[in-house]
Amino acid sequence: MHPLRVVILCLLLYILYRLLTGERRRPVAEAPVASSPAHHDVLIEDPVCHTYVPKEQAVVLRDGEVSRYFCSEHCREAFRAHQGEKA
C-alpha cells in the first residue's frame, strides 16, 4: 500500500472516530435554575425626582392607608418638607 493512501485512510478513520464520539463528550446545556420562583419586581416612580425604583428597594413613607415610595431618604425628606409647607 502506498504511504499516501495510509495517511489518507488514517485521516478518514480519525474523522469518523471524532464524528461518532464527539456527541458523547459535549456537555449537555442545563436549564438555568431560578433562585426564586416567578420573581417579578415592580418599578415605581418617585414623586419628587421622578426616577423609577424597584419597589423592594424603595424608601417607604406611610401616611395612614397611603404608602408612598421614594428612591432615597433625601427625596422622602424633601416630600415631607413640601407637604409641611402646604399645611
Secondary structure as UniProt FT lines:
FT   HELIX           3..25
FT   TURN            37..38
FT   STRAND          43..45
FT   TURN            47..49
FT   STRAND          52..54
FT   HELIX           55..57
FT   STRAND          59..63
FT   TURN            64..65
FT   STRAND          66..70
FT   HELIX           73..86
//
